[in-house]
Amino acid sequence: MNVRRRLIPAAAAAGAITLGLTALTACSGSTSADGKGEDGRLKVVASFYPMQFLAEQIGGDHVSVTTLTKPGVEPHDLELKPRQTAELNEAGYILYLKGIQPAVDKAISQSGAEHKVDAATLTTLENHGPEVGHDHEGEGHTDEPGHEGEAHADEQGHQEGGHSEEGHADEGHEAEGHGDPALADPHIWLDPVKYAEVAEKVGETLGKADPDHAADYAKNADALVKKLDALHTQFADGLKNTSTRTFITTHSAFGYLAERYGLVQESIAGLSPESDPSPARVKELQETAEKDKVTTVFFETLASDKTARTLAGDTGLKTDVLDPLEGITDRSKGDDYIEVMEANLTALKKALGAK
């Protein structure tokens, strides 16, 4: 996905923020100075679904979570309403992922909330282009779960259990050592290991925002990390032996996942699902599909499937959904992150010819 596309004009964004701050005056009575509502729960604002899932799972009964991106809305297209900018100022805790939603990033930077957590600072970002995972091609895949992408894991400092003991990069250095930070791939939630790193640190930062319930947040975070470790094992085992390691997607959303499990991601449109591939790129994909015995072209639920279906038709390939989990709708193959990721695993196993 192109994390820089569809920027809101500066004047419009500034106007929305100003209106939001004005609207706050009428609603400030419903939130205490510590960011809690009248029911005593911490008011949490999440930028889009992957952050919402973390907040709900880890916050439990102690938080009231709202999301800026409603189901079915493509996150990058989001334009904040005055009420939403007001919610940011009322929040006791904001969880977002910088680089996904420029309008949200700007509004959060100007909000008066004390606890603002950028998930990108809780792990290490990398740069991924249209082709990811070629370094793994031809390499053996170990039988031991948790080490499929050992070079990748070592680089991140992962320990046993699938997540890092440190679990975060210094703020402002999340892309250090991985090229241009402006090109860093933000899709960290599609790698269960990286998502577990973030979950662990979200538990800690929620505890700082709401010390009275810090122990519960830590307990809930630990429970979620265990679920994500189990999901990681499912992927590692399920993708260990396959007929091909290459899959084609609409855009490069699955770079971290490809590296983690020794796969090769080939995307039609690079980081932007809305850009049209060049004739040269289409030809290259057709050649790759034949050479690597690719069976399926994947598309996603919140973006157009036109290009994927056209490529599949031209090459005689099948199509299927590989969901980047930017939102849950009635078209999603599951009710939450875990279920949709399991559906993604099933689709990948089928497409790659898992044995």
N, C-alpha and C positions, 0 to 999 in steps of 0.2 A: 504494500500500500504506500502511496506517496504521502508521507507525513507532512508535506508542505503544501499540498494542494488545497484549493478552496478556502483560502484565507478570507476572513471577514474584513471588509474595508475598515481601516483604522477609525474613521469617524463614526461608523455605525457601531463598532465594538465599544468605543468610548461612550457613545450615547447610551447604549444598553446598560453599561456599567453604572453610569450616572443615574439613570432611571432606577436601577436596582437598589442603589444606595439610598435613593429617596424613598423607595417603597419600604425599606427596612424600618423607617421611623414608625410606620403604622403597625408593625408586627413585633417590635422589639420586646413587648411585654410578655410574649410567650416563651422567651428563652432567658435563662439565668445567665449570670456573668461567667459561669464556668462552662457554658455551651450545652447546658442540659435543658430539656423541655419541662413542661409542667408535671409530666409523669416521672420525672427524675432520671430519665434515660438520656445518655449522651447522644446529641444530634450529630449524625454522621452524613456527610455528602460524598458520594462516589461519582467519579466522572463517567464511567461506562461499565458494562456488565462484569468484566473480569475483576474490577476493583469492588464492585457491589457484592460479588460472591464472597470475596475475602472478608469484607466488612461484616456481612451477615453471619458467616460461619464463625468468625473469631469473636465478633462482638456479642452474639447470642442475645439473651434477653436484656442485656444492659444497654443496648443501643437502639436507636431509631434511625434506619437507613433510608435515604432518598438517593435516587440516581438522576444525574443531569440528562442522561441519554435514555429516552423511553424505548421500550421494545419495538423493533422494526425500523428504528432510525439508524441510518448509517452514521457511525460516530463522527467521522470527519466532516460531515455535512452540518453538524449541529450549530445552530445559532442560538445563543442564550437569550431567554426572555428576562424582563426585569425581575420577575418573581424568583428566578433561578439565581441571579446575581445576589439578590437579597438573602437567599438561603445560604450562600457561601459565607456571608458575613455573620449569620446567626449560628453557623455550625461550630460544634465543639471539636470537630476533627474532620479533615478533608483528605480523601485518598484519591490520587489521580496518577496518570502516567504521562509525563511530559513528552511532547512530540507527536502524540496521537491527535489531539484536538487543539489547534492554535488558539481558537476563541476562548476555550476553557482555560488554557495555560495563562492567557493574559488576565482573565477575570480573577483567577486564583491568586496571581501575583499581586493584584491590587486589592484583594479582600483583606479584611481586618482580622480574620480568624487566626488564632494563636498556633494551632496545631495543623500544619499543612504538610502532608507526606507525599513525596514523589516516589512512586514505586521504582522508577528507573534508577534511583540512587541506592536501592536495596540489593542490587545484584550488579553484574557487569554486562554492559551492552556490547554488541559486535556489529560489524558492517556485513550485510548480506546483499548480494546482487541477485540477478535472475537465475544463476546457477549456484546451488549450494550443495556441498557434500562430496565434490569430486576427489578431495584428498583421501576419502575413505574407500574409493573404488579400488578394487584389487586387494585391499587389506583384509586380513582375516578378522572374523567377528568372534570375539571370545564368548565362551559358553556361560561365563559368570555374569549374572544380572548386575547391572549397575556400572559396567565398565565398557559398554559398547562404544562409547565415544571417549575413550580413556584420555586421549590427548586433550580433548575439549574439556573434560571434567577436571583434569589436573590443572589446566589453565585457570579454571574458576575457583580452584581450591576446595573442591567437593570432598567430603569425608564419607565414611561408611554411612549407609542409611539413605544416601541420595541427596543430602543437602549439606550446605556449608556450615561449619561452626561459626565462621565469621559472618557469612551471609550477606555482606553488603560491600559496596565500594564507597570510597569517600565521596561526599556530595560534590558534584561538579567534575568528577573524574570517572563517571560511569563508563565512558567509551575509551578510556586511556589504554593505549597499546593496541587499539583496534581500528586505527585510521581516523577519518574525519568524523567527529561527533555528530555533525549535521546529517550524516548518512547512516547513523546507527539504527539498527533494526529494533523497533520497540516491541516486537511480538513475543515478549518473554513468557507470557502466560501459556503459550502453546508447548512449552517444554516443562513437564511436571517437576523436574528437578529445580529449575530456576524459579518456578512458581512457588515451590516449597520454601526456597530461600526467602522470597518476598513475604510469604505467609508468616514465617517465624519472626521477621522483623516488624511486621504489622502488629503482631501480638505485643511486642515490646513497646512500640510507639503508642498504641492504644492505652497501654498501662500508664504511660507518662501523661496522657491526656485525661485519664480517669483513674488515678491511683487507688481509689477505694476498691476497684474491681480488677486490679492488675493481675492477681493470682488466677482469676477466672479467664482473663484474656490469654494468659500464658498457657493455661490448660487447654483452652479451645484451639489455640494455634497449634499446640502439639498434636492434638487429635486430627486436625486438618493435614498437618505434615505427614502423619502416618498414612492417611488416605492417599495423599499424593505420592508417597513412596510406593504404596501398593499399585497405584496406577502406572508409575514408572516401571515397575517390575512386569506388569501386564504387557506394556509396550516392548520392553526389552525381550521378553520371552516370545511374544507373538511375532516379532519382526526379525528374529534371530536367523531363521533360514527361509529365504524367499527365492523365487525364480529370477527376479530382477530387483535391483535396488533403486531404480529410477521411477519417479512419478512426476506427472505434469500438472501444474495448478494454474489457476487464473492469474495469480500474482504471488510474489515472494513472501507469503505470510508464514511459511513453515520452515524457515531457515534453521532456527534453533532445534526444532524437532528433528530435522534431517540430520544435523550434525550429531545430535545425541544418540541416534539409533543407526548411524552409519548408512544413511540413505542419500540419494541424490535428488534434490528438488530442481526441476526445470520449470520456470514460470513463463507464461505467455507474454505478460505485460510488465515484467519487472516488479518494482515496488508499487506501481499504481494499477489497480484493477480496472480503471476507466480509460487508460491509454491504449491506443491501437498498436499492435505489434507491426513491425516492418515486414515487408515481404521476405527479406533475408532471414528474419527471426522465425517466421513461419516455416520456411524451407529447412532451417536448422532443426527445428522441433520435429518436423516430419522425418528427417534423417535420424535424429536421436531416437525417436519412437521405434523405428525399424531396427536400428543397431542394438538398442538396449531391451528390445522385446517389451516395450511399454504397451499396456492393454487399455489404459483408462486416462481420460482427461477430466480432472476434477474442477468443479465450479463451487460457488458458495451461496449462502442463502440471502445475504443482504446486498449483493452486487449482481449486475446483469450476467447471464450465462451465455449470451449470444456468441461471443468470441470462442468460448470453450466448445460450444456445440458445433460451430463452424469448423474449427480445427479437427474435432473428432470425426465429423462427417467427411472431411477431405482425406483423412488418414485411415478411415475404417475402424476407429477406436470407439470404445464405450465411453459413457459419461457417468459421473457419480458426484455426490456431494462430499467435500472435505471442508468442514465448518471451521472458520477461524475464530468462532466464539466471541464475536464482538457484541452479540446480543442474543437473547433467547426469545423466540417467537413460536407461534403455533406450527411453523414449518420446521422447527428444530427437531432433531432426532434425539430428544431427551429433554428433561425438565430442568437440568442444571449442568454445571461445568463437568462434573464427573461423568454423567450419563452421555453427554455429547462427545466428550473425549473418547469414551468407550466405543461410541458409534463410529468415530473417526478411525479408531484402531481396526474395527471390523472392516471398514471400507478399504483401508490401506492393505490389510492382509489379503483381501480378495483381489485387489488390483495388482499387488506384487507377487501373488502366487505363493503365499505362505505355506510351508510344509509342516 
